Amino acid sequence: MDATLGDAVSEAIEDIEIPLLLEALYRRYHYDFRHYARASIKRRLHQAREQLGFASFSAMQDAILQDPAMVPRMLNYLTVQVSDMFRDPSYFRAIRETVIPHLRTYPSLKMWIAGCSNGEEVHSFAILLREEGLLDRTMLYATDINPAALAAASAGVYPLDRIKAFTTNHQRSGGKSSLSDYYTAAYGRAVFDKSLRSRVVFSDHSLVTDAVFAECQLISCRNVMIYFDRPLQDRAIGLFRDSLPRRGFLGLGSKESLRFSEHNRAFTEFVSDERIYQRNDQ
């Protein structure tokens, strides 16, 4: 068989196998990746298949259906766990300088960090809120679909070689203290003060299948929806809209936007360069 023709046949088979695998994962375990951006999910599945040693996606599907222990391993490939503390420092500076003054007017606050991954953003906001004197009256909800990521986030332990970048980001974000005030270093690890997590509830929540669970004055969901297709993006934004009170705030990632969402009219650009929006009366 001609090599080009063989590649086309192989790709055509994969285009059948991948939707079946994702459907099996959803029906058996209720993890729904069926509406993630196809190019992204295909790339991750190829990486999983190669590193887990499967000859085909059909073989991977059979293993997942027969062995629940495979699911956490799969989730580590299918969910994004790469972040930094105070990632995109200008975003956190904008929150500090433009959003925090509004949040100060509330006697108590709720914040939702959707897709919290390994907890870098959770700790970033906990530190920011402490520096601004708001942590003690804020409840933070940190959600993700990956149990391993939630466990890492709730532990607050990161390799020491990442701290230099974290520290630089914190300074550039307008930090009012030294990042070293918030962790202890030992055995090549930085362990962040557990008091930062005293106001955090870590919970499993899927933007794909789950409903609104609380009203929050600030929602931060960054670099998550870039992996969704358009209908799923609209579903997630609808959840955020329904979770925010009037004049509540929504922060997205630098490559994300509400411009083409069916819920666009429910929001006003607040800091357009940093993808920070405010819920309006629509």
VOPAGU-2260 file (C-alpha; in pm, 1 decimal, decimal comma):
REM VOPAGU-2260
SITE   aa  ch    i         X         Y         Z
SITE  MET   A    0       0,0       0,0       0,0
SITE  ASP   A    1     121,9     346,6     -88,2
SITE  ALA   A    2     251,5     523,4     224,1
SITE  THR   A    3      32,6     828,6     166,2
SITE  LEU   A    4    -273,1     609,8     120,6
SITE  GLY   A    5    -179,3     412,6     431,1
SITE  ASP   A    6    -157,3     729,9     637,6
SITE  ALA   A    7    -497,1     841,1     511,1
SITE  VAL   A    8    -653,2     506,7     604,0
SITE  SER   A    9    -491,6     516,6     948,4
SITE  GLU   A   10    -621,4     868,2    1007,5
SITE  ALA   A   11    -968,7     770,8     890,4
SITE  ILE   A   12    -970,1     481,8    1138,2
SITE  GLU   A   13    -857,6     713,0    1417,3
SITE  ASP   A   14   -1141,6     950,9    1331,8
SITE  ILE   A   15   -1377,7     662,6    1409,7
SITE  GLU   A   16   -1191,2     534,4    1713,9
SITE  ILE   A   17   -1144,1     863,5    1899,3
SITE  PRO   A   18   -1513,4     960,9    1927,0
SITE  LEU   A   19   -1591,3     604,6    2040,8
SITE  LEU   A   20   -1320,0     622,3    2306,9
SITE  LEU   A   21   -1448,2     957,1    2434,8
SITE  GLU   A   22   -1804,6     825,8    2435,7
SITE  ALA   A   23   -1693,5     520,7    2635,7
SITE  LEU   A   24   -1512,9     741,2    2888,5
SITE  TYR   A   25   -1827,5     947,4    2931,0
SITE  ARG   A   26   -2075,0     659,4    2956,5
SITE  ARG   A   27   -1861,4     450,9    3189,6
SITE  TYR   A   28   -1712,3     719,8    3416,2
SITE  HIS   A   29   -1900,8    1045,2    3335,6
SITE  TYR   A   30   -1590,2    1234,3    3226,2
SITE  ASP   A   31   -1700,9    1424,7    2919,4
SITE  PHE   A   32   -1434,9    1530,1    2666,8
SITE  ARG   A   33   -1661,6    1487,0    2365,0
SITE  HIS   A   34   -1683,6    1860,0    2296,3
SITE  TYR   A   35   -1323,2    1956,1    2355,7
SITE  ALA   A   36   -1146,6    2108,5    2056,7
SITE  ARG   A   37   -1073,4    1813,8    1829,8
SITE  ALA   A   38    -714,3    1900,9    1737,0
SITE  SER   A   39    -619,1    1945,4    2103,4
SITE  ILE   A   40    -784,5    1627,7    2229,6
SITE  LYS   A   41    -642,2    1424,8    1942,0
SITE  ARG   A   42    -290,7    1547,3    2018,0
SITE  ARG   A   43    -325,1    1454,7    2385,0
SITE  LEU   A   44    -469,5    1113,4    2306,2
SITE  HIS   A   45    -178,4    1040,3    2073,8
SITE  GLN   A   46      61,6    1127,3    2355,2
SITE  ALA   A   47    -129,2     904,5    2597,7
SITE  ARG   A   48    -141,4     613,3    2354,9
SITE  GLU   A   49     230,7     633,7    2290,5
SITE  GLN   A   50     340,3     670,9    2652,2
SITE  LEU   A   51      94,8     415,3    2790,3
SITE  GLY   A   52     198,6     163,6    2525,8
SITE  PHE   A   53    -123,1      97,2    2335,5
SITE  ALA   A   54    -117,8     -15,9    1973,2
SITE  SER   A   55    -444,9     160,2    1892,4
SITE  PHE   A   56    -715,6     380,7    2038,1
SITE  SER   A   57    -946,3      79,4    2031,0
SITE  ALA   A   58    -707,5    -106,7    2259,5
SITE  MET   A   59    -694,8     198,1    2485,9
SITE  GLN   A   60   -1074,5     211,4    2495,1
SITE  ASP   A   61   -1095,4    -155,0    2594,0
SITE  ALA   A   62    -844,1    -102,8    2876,1
SITE  ILE   A   63   -1035,2     198,1    3008,5
SITE  LEU   A   64   -1365,7      14,6    3005,4
SITE  GLN   A   65   -1223,3    -290,2    3182,9
SITE  ASP   A   66    -986,5    -122,5    3430,4
SITE  PRO   A   67   -1104,9     184,5    3630,3
SITE  ALA   A   68    -746,6     236,1    3748,5
SITE  MET   A   69    -666,2     352,9    3396,0
SITE  VAL   A   70    -890,3     656,3    3427,9
SITE  PRO   A   71    -670,1     870,9    3657,6
SITE  ARG   A   72    -376,8     801,5    3426,7
SITE  MET   A   73    -582,0     912,1    3127,5
SITE  LEU   A   74    -697,1    1227,8    3302,2
SITE  ASN   A   75    -337,0    1332,4    3350,7
SITE  TYR   A   76    -307,2    1349,6    2971,5
SITE  LEU   A   77    -651,1    1489,9    2892,8
SITE  THR   A   78    -650,8    1775,5    3143,9
SITE  VAL   A   79    -411,5    2070,2    3144,5
SITE  GLN   A   80    -190,4    2098,5    3451,9
SITE  VAL   A   81      72,5    2347,3    3340,7
SITE  SER   A   82      64,9    2687,8    3507,4
SITE  ASP   A   83     267,8    2928,8    3719,0
SITE  MET   A   84     191,4    3134,1    4023,9
SITE  PHE   A   85      86,1    3484,2    3918,1
SITE  ARG   A   86      96,4    3370,4    3555,9
SITE  ASP   A   87      55,6    3677,5    3332,0
SITE  PRO   A   88     144,0    3922,6    3611,7
SITE  SER   A   89     -39,7    4209,5    3442,6
SITE  TYR   A   90    -366,3    4019,4    3490,0
SITE  PHE   A   91    -312,4    3999,7    3865,8
SITE  ARG   A   92    -201,0    4362,5    3877,4
SITE  ALA   A   93    -525,2    4460,8    3702,4
SITE  ILE   A   94    -725,8    4255,6    3951,8
SITE  ARG   A   95    -539,6    4421,3    4238,2
SITE  GLU   A   96    -572,0    4776,7    4108,5
SITE  THR   A   97    -915,1    4780,1    3941,9
SITE  VAL   A   98   -1125,6    4491,6    4077,8
SITE  ILE   A   99   -1020,0    4478,4    4442,9
SITE  PRO   A  100   -1150,7    4832,0    4516,1
SITE  HIS   A  101   -1498,0    4712,2    4412,2
SITE  LEU   A  102   -1470,4    4389,9    4610,8
SITE  ARG   A  103   -1382,9    4584,7    4925,3
SITE  THR   A  104   -1740,6    4714,2    4932,9
SITE  TYR   A  105   -1877,3    4365,2    5008,5
SITE  PRO   A  106   -1895,0    4247,3    5371,3
SITE  SER   A  107   -1810,7    3895,4    5255,3
SITE  LEU   A  108   -1686,6    3754,7    4926,0
SITE  LYS   A  109   -1697,8    3436,8    4725,3
SITE  MET   A  110   -1455,0    3359,2    4446,6
SITE  TRP   A  111   -1450,7    3068,1    4202,5
SITE  ILE   A  112   -1129,8    2948,7    4036,4
SITE  ALA   A  113   -1255,2    2713,4    3765,1
SITE  GLY   A  114   -1003,2    2464,1    3632,1
SITE  CYS   A  115    -762,7    2516,6    3920,3
SITE  SER   A  116    -518,7    2249,2    3803,1
SITE  ASN   A  117    -235,1    2200,1    4054,5
SITE  GLY   A  118    -325,8    2509,5    4251,9
SITE  GLU   A  119     -83,0    2775,4    4135,3
SITE  GLU   A  120    -363,3    3023,1    4067,6
SITE  VAL   A  121    -539,2    2935,6    4393,2
SITE  HIS   A  122    -231,4    3024,2    4593,2
SITE  SER   A  123    -175,8    3335,6    4383,3
SITE  PHE   A  124    -519,9    3468,1    4466,5
SITE  ALA   A  125    -493,7    3366,8    4831,5
SITE  ILE   A  126    -170,1    3565,9    4859,7
SITE  LEU   A  127    -314,0    3862,5    4670,5
SITE  LEU   A  128    -624,5    3867,5    4890,0
SITE  ARG   A  129    -414,8    3843,1    5205,6
SITE  GLU   A  130    -197,2    4132,5    5092,7
SITE  GLU   A  131    -512,1    4335,6    5029,5
SITE  GLY   A  132    -665,9    4240,9    5365,4
SITE  LEU   A  133    -955,7    4047,0    5212,8
SITE  LEU   A  134    -864,8    3681,3    5259,6
SITE  ASP   A  135   -1032,4    3645,8    5598,2
SITE  ARG   A  136   -1369,3    3745,1    5453,1
SITE  THR   A  137   -1338,3    3554,8    5126,9
SITE  MET   A  138   -1439,7    3197,6    5050,6
SITE  LEU   A  139   -1254,8    3055,4    4751,5
SITE  TYR   A  140   -1391,8    2762,8    4553,2
SITE  ALA   A  141   -1120,0    2583,7    4356,6
SITE  THR   A  142   -1258,1    2327,9    4113,6
SITE  ASP   A  143   -1120,4    2081,0    3862,5
SITE  ILE   A  144   -1223,2    1745,7    3713,6
SITE  ASN   A  145    -889,4    1578,4    3785,6
SITE  PRO   A  146    -866,9    1428,6    4138,4
SITE  ALA   A  147    -487,1    1415,9    4121,8
SITE  ALA   A  148    -470,3    1786,5    4037,2
SITE  LEU   A  149    -705,4    1871,9    4323,6
SITE  ALA   A  150    -490,0    1670,0    4563,1
SITE  ALA   A  151    -177,5    1854,1    4446,9
SITE  ALA   A  152    -353,7    2189,6    4478,3
SITE  SER   A  153    -469,9    2117,5    4831,8
SITE  ALA   A  154    -117,3    2010,8    4933,8
SITE  GLY   A  155      44,2    2334,1    4816,0
SITE  VAL   A  156     385,9    2180,7    4747,4
SITE  TYR   A  157     591,5    2281,4    4442,7
SITE  PRO   A  158     945,3    2207,1    4321,8
SITE  LEU   A  159    1189,5    2463,1    4454,9
SITE  ASP   A  160    1330,0    2528,3    4108,7
SITE  ARG   A  161     997,8    2688,7    4010,7
SITE  ILE   A  162    1008,0    2946,2    4289,2
SITE  LYS   A  163    1233,0    3191,7    4106,6
SITE  ALA   A  164     973,7    3232,9    3829,4
SITE  PHE   A  165     692,2    3247,9    4085,0
SITE  THR   A  166     875,9    3521,0    4274,9
SITE  THR   A  167     939,0    3729,6    3964,2
SITE  ASN   A  168     572,8    3703,3    3863,4
SITE  HIS   A  169     460,9    3801,9    4213,4
SITE  GLN   A  170     679,2    4111,5    4209,3
SITE  ARG   A  171     556,3    4213,6    3864,2
SITE  SER   A  172     195,2    4165,0    3972,4
SITE  GLY   A  173     233,8    4438,7    4232,8
SITE  GLY   A  174     303,9    4211,1    4528,1
SITE  LYS   A  175     320,9    4395,3    4858,2
SITE  SER   A  176     538,7    4144,1    5040,6
SITE  SER   A  177     803,9    3883,8    4971,7
SITE  LEU   A  178     679,9    3553,6    4831,4
SITE  SER   A  179     917,9    3380,5    5071,3
SITE  ASP   A  180     691,0    3495,2    5355,0
SITE  TYR   A  181     438,5    3236,3    5241,2
SITE  TYR   A  182     641,7    2915,2    5210,9
SITE  THR   A  183     911,5    2709,3    5373,2
SITE  ALA   A  184    1180,2    2537,1    5169,3
SITE  ALA   A  185    1309,3    2187,6    5240,4
SITE  TYR   A  186    1437,5    1890,4    5043,2
SITE  GLY   A  187    1403,1    2064,2    4708,2
SITE  ARG   A  188    1042,2    2162,0    4766,7
SITE  ALA   A  189     854,4    2475,8    4863,2
SITE  VAL   A  190     564,8    2409,2    5099,2
SITE  PHE   A  191     314,9    2693,5    5104,2
SITE  ASP   A  192     159,3    2797,5    5433,7
SITE  LYS   A  193    -159,0    2600,0    5497,9
SITE  SER   A  194    -323,2    2916,5    5630,8
SITE  LEU   A  195    -346,5    3029,8    5267,6
SITE  ARG   A  196    -582,2    2736,0    5206,8
SITE  SER   A  197    -789,5    2784,5    5520,2
SITE  ARG   A  198   -1048,0    2974,5    5315,1
SITE  VAL   A  199   -1037,1    2740,9    5013,0
SITE  VAL   A  200   -1282,3    2464,1    4928,5
SITE  PHE   A  201   -1137,3    2220,5    4675,2
SITE  SER   A  202   -1403,5    2036,7    4480,1
SITE  ASP   A  203   -1466,4    1824,8    4173,1
SITE  HIS   A  204   -1669,6    2023,5    3921,4
SITE  SER   A  205   -1706,6    1991,1    3544,7
SITE  LEU   A  206   -1787,3    2286,6    3324,3
SITE  VAL   A  207   -1910,6    2031,0    3071,7
SITE  THR   A  208   -2174,5    1852,3    3276,6
SITE  ASP   A  209   -2225,6    2021,0    3615,4
SITE  ALA   A  210   -2449,2    2311,5    3716,4
SITE  VAL   A  211   -2402,8    2637,7    3904,2
SITE  PHE   A  212   -2322,8    2576,4    4270,8
SITE  ALA   A  213   -2275,9    2923,2    4425,0
SITE  GLU   A  214   -2303,1    3294,8    4362,5
SITE  CYS   A  215   -1954,6    3443,3    4340,3
SITE  GLN   A  216   -1840,6    3802,9    4307,6
SITE  LEU   A  217   -1527,8    3703,8    4113,9
SITE  ILE   A  218   -1471,3    3409,2    3879,2
SITE  SER   A  219   -1134,0    3334,7    3726,3
SITE  CYS   A  220   -1123,6    3071,8    3451,7
SITE  ARG   A  221    -806,7    3113,2    3253,0
SITE  ASN   A  222    -669,9    2902,7    2968,8
SITE  VAL   A  223    -940,6    2640,5    3004,9
SITE  MET   A  224   -1194,8    2731,7    2738,9
SITE  ILE   A  225    -931,8    2743,4    2463,9
SITE  TYR   A  226    -959,5    2362,9    2471,9
SITE  PHE   A  227   -1339,9    2365,8    2425,0
SITE  ASP   A  228   -1538,2    2378,4    2102,8
SITE  ARG   A  229   -1772,4    2675,4    2054,4
SITE  PRO   A  230   -2093,8    2518,6    2198,1
SITE  LEU   A  231   -1904,7    2405,1    2507,7
SITE  GLN   A  232   -1749,2    2749,7    2549,0
SITE  ASP   A  233   -2099,0    2897,4    2544,7
SITE  ARG   A  234   -2213,6    2647,0    2806,4
SITE  ALA   A  235   -1927,1    2740,8    3038,6
SITE  ILE   A  236   -1984,1    3113,4    2990,8
SITE  GLY   A  237   -2352,7    3059,0    3064,6
SITE  LEU   A  238   -2254,5    2897,8    3394,4
SITE  PHE   A  239   -2035,9    3194,4    3480,0
SITE  ARG   A  240   -2312,9    3438,0    3388,7
SITE  ASP   A  241   -2556,3    3255,6    3615,5
SITE  SER   A  242   -2300,2    3242,1    3898,1
SITE  LEU   A  243   -2224,8    3614,8    3898,7
SITE  PRO   A  244   -2437,6    3880,2    4064,3
SITE  ARG   A  245   -2490,2    4209,9    3889,0
SITE  ARG   A  246   -2151,3    4385,9    3868,0
SITE  GLY   A  247   -1965,7    4064,1    3945,5
SITE  PHE   A  248   -1633,6    4003,5    3765,4
SITE  LEU   A  249   -1510,7    3735,7    3524,6
SITE  GLY   A  250   -1145,6    3689,9    3427,3
SITE  LEU   A  251   -1040,0    3482,0    3126,4
SITE  GLY   A  252    -709,9    3381,0    2971,3
SITE  SER   A  253    -517,1    3603,8    2733,1
SITE  LYS   A  254    -629,0    3402,2    2428,6
SITE  GLU   A  255    -992,7    3380,0    2535,2
SITE  SER   A  256   -1276,6    3621,5    2469,5
SITE  LEU   A  257   -1650,8    3668,5    2506,4
SITE  ARG   A  258   -1671,4    3844,8    2170,6
SITE  PHE   A  259   -1838,2    3560,9    1982,3
SITE  SER   A  260   -2032,8    3410,9    2270,9
SITE  GLU   A  261   -2411,0    3402,3    2273,0
SITE  HIS   A  262   -2382,5    3543,1    2626,6
SITE  ASN   A  263   -2172,8    3840,5    2521,4
SITE  ARG   A  264   -2446,8    4095,4    2595,5
SITE  ALA   A  265   -2454,1    3990,2    2960,8
SITE  PHE   A  266   -2103,2    4129,9    3010,4
SITE  THR   A  267   -1919,4    4457,0    2972,9
SITE  GLU   A  268   -1546,5    4480,4    2912,2
SITE  PHE   A  269   -1388,9    4607,3    3234,0
SITE  VAL   A  270   -1016,9    4574,7    3157,6
SITE  SER   A  271   -1016,5    4470,5    2794,5
SITE  ASP   A  272    -640,9    4409,4    2761,1
SITE  GLU   A  273    -651,6    4160,1    3048,7
SITE  ARG   A  274    -980,1    3989,1    2951,2
SITE  ILE   A  275   -1158,6    4104,8    3265,9
SITE  TYR   A  276   -1535,2    4147,0    3228,7
SITE  GLN   A  277   -1818,2    4271,2    3447,9
SITE  ARG   A  278   -2168,4    4125,5    3462,6
SITE  ASN   A  279   -2432,2    4375,6    3357,0
SITE  ASP   A  280   -2812,9    4384,2    3363,7
SITE  GLN   A  281   -2870,7    4193,5    3040,2
